[in-house]
């Protein structure tokens, strides 16, 4: 099975106020269809690592590969395209545009990629919404739906460009246990039915235990995993 994502000897320093070695020699890979979680205390470097893996932070040493292609060192414009095309991202906060409809929110990344006509994008957006059981909300304003529904819309938006990998930064951090379960089951279904790779930073031990494996971080190092 191919690696969707591979990190080789990733190191990162914060230089202000003084040199702080935040990530130390991080190496691991995520294969096609794997569902991994990253755990560790606050300050262990989890979110910092995720921002590097998602190509949003380029200030590091080491190498990052996406679908066996080296992305380290590519210009910002190309990274933006790679990110939009290959990486779906779900945050703790849904970051929906409240004045837009649910449908319009889901369509946004595909419009940015500009590979398909508006009609095709709308069709894809409806497909993702119905996959998540919320197509009936399509025309609702994003501000009018519940927290659990908003997170599902955020997942649909992350999936609109059919990414190679879905990354989550505490995607259940703001949800009650019922909605957290819902999100986990959606992720598991995406892995099993769509063959999607997933990498999720979480504090929720119950969530992490149900993933394929846990990458445990401590003081900027991986201490166990895979």
C-alpha positions in Angstrom: 0.0 0.0 0.0 1.2 3.5 -0.9 2.0 6.2 1.6 -0.4 9.1 1.4 1.7 11.1 3.8 5.2 10.7 5.0 7.3 12.9 7.4 11.0 12.4 7.5 13.2 13.9 10.3 10.9 16.9 10.8 12.4 19.5 13.2 11.0 22.8 14.1 12.3 25.6 16.3 10.5 28.6 17.7 13.2 31.3 17.9 11.5 33.9 20.0 11.7 34.8 22.8 14.5 32.2 22.8 15.3 29.1 20.8 12.8 26.4 21.6 13.1 23.1 19.8 9.4 22.3 19.5 9.5 19.2 17.1 12.4 16.8 17.3 13.1 14.4 14.5 9.6 13.4 13.6 9.3 10.5 11.2 6.2 8.4 10.4 3.9 7.6 7.5 0.2 7.2 6.9 -0.8 4.6 4.3 -3.9 4.7 2.0 -7.0 4.0 4.1 -5.4 4.3 7.5 -7.1 6.2 10.3 -4.5 7.4 12.8 -4.7 9.7 15.8 -2.1 11.9 17.5 -2.3 12.3 21.2 -0.2 14.1 23.8 -0.4 16.7 26.6 -0.9 20.3 25.7 2.4 21.7 24.5 3.7 18.4 23.2 3.8 19.7 19.6 0.7 18.0 18.2 -1.0 21.0 16.5 2.4 22.4 15.4 3.1 19.1 13.7 -0.4 19.1 12.1 0.2 22.5 10.6 3.4 21.4 9.0 1.8 18.2 7.7 -1.0 20.2 6.2 1.6 22.4 4.4 0.3 25.5 6.1 3.6 25.9 8.1 6.8 25.7 5.9 9.3 26.9 8.5 10.9 23.5 9.4 13.7 21.2 8.4 13.3 17.7 7.2 11.1 16.4 4.4 7.4 16.1 3.8 5.9 13.8 1.1 2.3 13.7 -0.1 1.4 10.8 -2.3 5.1 10.0 -2.6 5.9 13.5 -4.0 8.2 15.8 -2.0 6.3 19.0 -1.1 9.0 20.6 1.1 10.4 23.7 -0.5 7.6 24.2 -3.0 6.4 27.8 -3.5 3.4 29.1 -1.5 1.1 29.2 -4.6 1.8 25.6 -5.4 1.3 24.5 -1.8 -2.0 26.3 -1.7 -3.1 24.3 -4.7 -1.8 21.0 -3.3 -3.5 21.7 0.0 -6.8 22.6 -1.6 -6.7 19.5 -3.9 -5.3 16.8 -1.6 -5.9 17.7 2.0 -9.3 18.1 3.7 -9.2 19.9 7.1 -11.6 19.8 10.0 -11.0 22.1 12.9 -12.4 22.2 16.4 -14.3 25.3 15.3 -16.2 24.8 12.1 -15.3 28.2 10.5 -18.4 28.3 8.4 -19.4 31.6 6.8 -22.6 32.3 8.7 -24.2 34.5 6.1 -23.8 31.8 3.4 -26.1 28.8 3.0 -24.9 25.3 4.0 -24.6 24.4 0.3 -22.5 27.5 -0.5 -20.1 26.8 2.4 -19.5 23.3 1.1 -19.0 24.5 -2.5 -16.3 27.1 -1.6 -13.1 25.0 -1.7 -14.2 23.5 -5.1 -14.9 27.0 -6.5 -11.4 28.0 -5.4 -9.9 25.0 -7.1 -11.9 26.0 -10.2 -11.6 22.6 -11.9 -15.4 22.1 -12.4 -18.4 24.1 -13.5 -20.7 25.6 -10.8 -23.3 23.1 -11.7 -21.0 20.1 -11.2 -19.7 21.6 -7.9 -23.3 22.0 -6.7 -24.0 18.4 -7.6 -20.9 17.2 -5.7 -21.8 19.3 -2.7 -25.3 17.8 -2.5 -23.7 14.4 -2.8 -21.4 15.0 0.2 -24.2 16.5 2.2 -26.4 13.4 1.6 -23.5 11.1 2.4 -23.5 12.8 5.8 -27.3 12.8 6.1 -27.8 16.5 6.0 -28.8 17.3 2.5 -32.1 18.7 3.8 -30.1 21.6 5.4 -28.6 22.6 2.0 -30.5 25.9 1.7 -30.4 26.8 5.4 -28.2 29.7 6.5 -25.1 28.2 8.3 -25.9 30.4 11.3 -29.3 28.6 11.8 -28.1 25.0 12.3 -27.0 23.2 15.4 -23.3 22.7 16.5 -23.3 19.0 15.6 -24.8 19.8 12.1 -22.2 22.6 11.6 -19.4 20.1 12.2 -20.9 17.8 9.6 -21.1 20.6 7.1 -17.5 21.3 7.9 -16.7 17.7 7.1 -18.7 17.9 3.8 -16.7 21.0 2.9 -13.4 19.2 3.7 -14.4 16.4 1.4 -15.6 18.4 -1.6 -12.4 18.1 -3.6 -12.1 14.4 -2.8 -8.8 14.8 -0.9 -6.2 12.1 -0.4 -6.2 12.6 3.3 -8.5 14.2 5.9 -6.8 15.9 8.8 -8.6 17.0 12.0 -7.4 19.3 14.8 -9.6 18.4 17.8 -12.6 17.9 15.5 -14.8 16.7 18.4 -13.4 19.2 20.9 -16.5 21.3 21.0 -19.1 18.5 20.8 -21.0 16.5 23.3 -20.5 12.7 23.4 -23.4 12.0 21.1 -22.1 14.3 18.3 -18.5 13.2 19.0 -19.6 9.7 18.3 -21.4 10.8 15.2 -18.2 12.4 13.9 -16.1 9.3 14.7 -18.6 7.1 12.9 -18.5 9.4 9.8 -14.7 9.2 9.8 -14.7 5.4 10.2 -17.2 5.1 7.3 -15.0 7.3 5.1 -12.1 5.1 5.8 -14.0 1.9 5.2 -16.2 2.8 2.3 -14.2 5.5 0.5 -10.7 4.2 1.4 -9.8 7.7 2.8 -6.8 8.2 5.0 -7.4 10.2 8.2 -5.1 11.8 10.7 -6.7 13.4 13.8 -5.2 15.3 16.7 -7.4 14.7 19.7 -7.5 14.8 23.5 -10.4 12.4 23.5 -9.0 9.0 24.6 -12.1 7.1 23.7 -12.0 8.5 20.2 -8.2 7.8 19.8 -8.6 4.2 21.0 -11.0 3.4 18.2 -8.6 4.6 15.5 -6.2 2.1 13.8 -3.3 3.4 15.9 -2.2 6.3 18.1 0.9 8.3 17.6 1.8 9.4 21.1 3.8 12.7 21.4 5.8 14.0 24.4 8.0 17.1 24.5 8.1 17.3 20.7 9.0 13.7 20.0 7.0 10.6 19.0 7.2 8.3 22.0 5.0 5.5 20.6 2.9 4.7 17.6 2.6 2.5 14.5 
